[in-house]
Amino acid sequence: MSNTKFAVELIDVFFQYQDETVLEGITLQIKEKEFLAVLGPNGGGKTTLLKLVLGLIKPHAGKVRLFGKRPRANQTLVGYVPQHAHIPRHFPIAVEEVVLMGRLRGHSLGVRSSKDDRAAAENAMRSVEILDLRDRRLDTLSGGQHQRVLIARALVSEPKILILDEPTASVDNRVEQGIFDLLRQLNREKTIMLVTHDLGFVSRYVTRVACLNKQLVCHHAGEITGEDIKSLYGDSVKMVRHECEI
């Protein structure tokens, strides 16, 4: 393992809000081009974990590294798809302009996009199969198309790591499968870290599953059991198993 290059590494990480411990002794290593899903109940620390990896907050103890460096030093290597986009659905903006927002790091709104920016946006839209929607207004899109726009926005900076926070929370099963199929294709070139509550699709697509409820335990995708889920969520959630195709 010492010779393995890790895209993401957390070493004995602790974090607390005021007097409440949210993450306790988290150690996690994600290899390049791995596809990791993070499962856990509300309040279990999933959002905090993402914020640590994104460099938005710092651990109270332990280390967080992206390709061996502090997250803020390697922020340009990460593309992020939030659960809730801060773009009003009825705001009159075209798909291509939303995607180009992902090129604004270090620049101000209103700055004219360069030729390289436009080329990167075209490549990102093509990779998520929405190039034909480039001139459509955001408020005319379906839920699945909207999610693909947000993924393209994250990809336009050409990151090595793609982090997604429940990207299929508001879409139906057919659209959900399409998004997961897309992520599988992107995983050929990128490391993917995905927070999800969807137990039905997880083991079919990902390499490993990280079960998080203040503490973290990793399983290979095909090895997670009903008991593992019960320990996370209690008796109210049933495990739906799929054969792993990866």
N, C-alpha and C positions, 0 to 999 in steps of 0.2 A: 504493500500500500504506500510505502514511503516514496516510491517513484511515480505514483499516479498524480496527474495534474488535476487539481480540483477547481471547478468553476466557482463553487460556493463552499465555504467552510466555516462552521461555527464550533468553537471549542469551549466547553464548560460555561455556557452563557447563562447569566442570571439577569432578569429585569423585573422591576417593580414600579407600580404607580403608588406614590405615597407609601403606605405601610402594607400594601397588598402585593404579594409576589405573583407575577403573571407567568414568567418563564423561570424554570428551575433546572439548572445543570444541563442545558441543551447542548448536545454534541451531534453535529450533522455534517456529512461530507457528500457533496454532489459532484459526480464526475462530469467532464465535458460530454455533451450530447446525451446526457441522461434525461429521462422524463420522470420527474418526481411529483406525486400528488400528496398534498397535505390535508388530512382529515381531522376533524375535531369539533366538539360542541361550541356553541356560542359562548364566548368568555373563556375559551380554552387557550387563547394566546396566538391564534393564527394571524390576525392582523398585526399584532406586535412583532411576530417573527418576520413578516414581510417588510415592515418598517425598518427593522434592524438590517436586513439584507440590502434594502434600498439606500441605507445610510441616512434615513430621516431621523433616527434616534440612535443613541449609543447604549451599549449594555452597561449595567452597573458592575458586572464582573464578566470575565471571559473575553474571547476574541471573535470578531467577525471578519472574514476575508473574502474578497472576490478576486480570483486568479492571484492569490497571494498578497493582495494589497487591501488597505482599508476601503470600505465601500465608496466613500466620497472620492477617492483617488481613481476609481474605475467606474464612475457613474455612467460614462458614455458607452460602456459595454452592456448596459442593461436596458431593455425595453419593458415597460410596465403597462398592463391593461387593468385599470381599476374596476371594481364592481359597479360603481356609479360614476359615470362620466359627467364632468362639470360643464356639459354643453346642453342648454335647453333644447329639448326635442323639436321645438317649433322655431328655433332661431334660423333665420334665412341664410344658410351657409351651404356651400356645395361640398360634396364628398372629398374632392381633391384638396380643398382648402383645409378641411379637418385633418386629413392625412399630413399635410405640410406643417401642421402645428407641431408635429414630432421633430421638426428640424429647428425649432426655436431655441434650443439650449444656448444660453449665452447671448441671445439676440432679443430684440424688442418686437412687440406686435407692430405691424405696419411696415416692417422692413420688406422690401421686395424680394421674392424668392429668386434664388440664382438658378442657372441652368442645371447645376448639379443637384440642387434641391428638387427641381421638377423631375429630373431623371430618377432620383431615388424614390420619389413618390410614385412614379409610374411603375417602377419595379416592385414596390411594396404592394400596390393595388393589384398588379398582375399575380403576385405570389398568393394572394388570398382570393383571387378570382372575382374582383369587383372593378376591373379596369373599365368595363362598359358602363359603370355607374358614376364615373368621375365627375360628370356635370350635373348629376341629380342632387336635389336638395336633401339634406339629412332628414327632414321631417316627412319625406315621402317613402322612406325605406321601411322594410319589415324588420322585426326584431333580430333575425339572423343576419340580415345585411348590415344592420347597425353595428352588431358585434364584430363583423369582419372589418368594418371601417376602423373601429378602435384597435383591432389587432394590426391593421396596416399602419396606423399612426404610431404604434409601438415599434414596428419593424423598420420604419423609414430612416431611423438613425443607424441602421445596420448593426444592431446589437449582437453579442454572442450569447446572451442570456435573455430569455423571455419569461417574465413573471406575470401570472394572471390570477386575479382574485375573483373566483366564482363567475367565470365568463358565460356559463350557460344557465344562470339562476333564473332568467326570465324568458326562456325560450322553450318550445315544445320538444318532444323526443326526437322528431325527425330533424329539426334544425340542430339540436344538440349533437346528434351523431355526425352531422356534417361538419360542425366546428371541431369535434374531436378528431375526425378524419383529417381535417386541415392541420391541426396541431401535430398529428403524427407525421405528416409530410414535412412540416417545419422542423421537427425534431431530428431530421436527417442532418441538418446543418447547425442547429442551435440547442443549447441546454434549456430545458423547460421546467419551471417550478409552478405548480398549479394548486391553488386552494379550491376545494370543492366539497360540497355535501352529497354529491351524487355517487352513491355506492354502486349503482347498477353499471355504470360505464367505466369506472376507475380501473379495475384489474385488466380490462380488455386492451387498454392503450398504454398504460404507464409501465415504467421499469420497476419502481419501488413505491410503496405507500408509507408515508410518515404519519403515524397516529399521535396527535398532539392534544394534551390536556394538562397544561403547565409543564409536564414532563413529556419527553418524546421517545417513541419506540418505532423503529423502521422495520418493515417487512418487505420481502419480495412480493411482487404483485399477485402471484398465484397462491401465496401462503397466508394471506389475511383471513381470519376465521370469524365466525359469529361471536365467539367469546371476545375477540379483540374489539369488535364493534360494540358489544354490550358494555365492555369496560369504559368505552368512550362516551356512549350516548345513553346507556341504560337499556331497559327492556323494550322501549317503544319503537326501536328501529330494527328492521329485519335486514339481514345480509342477502344481497342478490349476487350470486356468483356467475362470472363469465369465464370462459377459457381464455387464457392469455395468448394472443396471436403474435406477440413480438418475439 
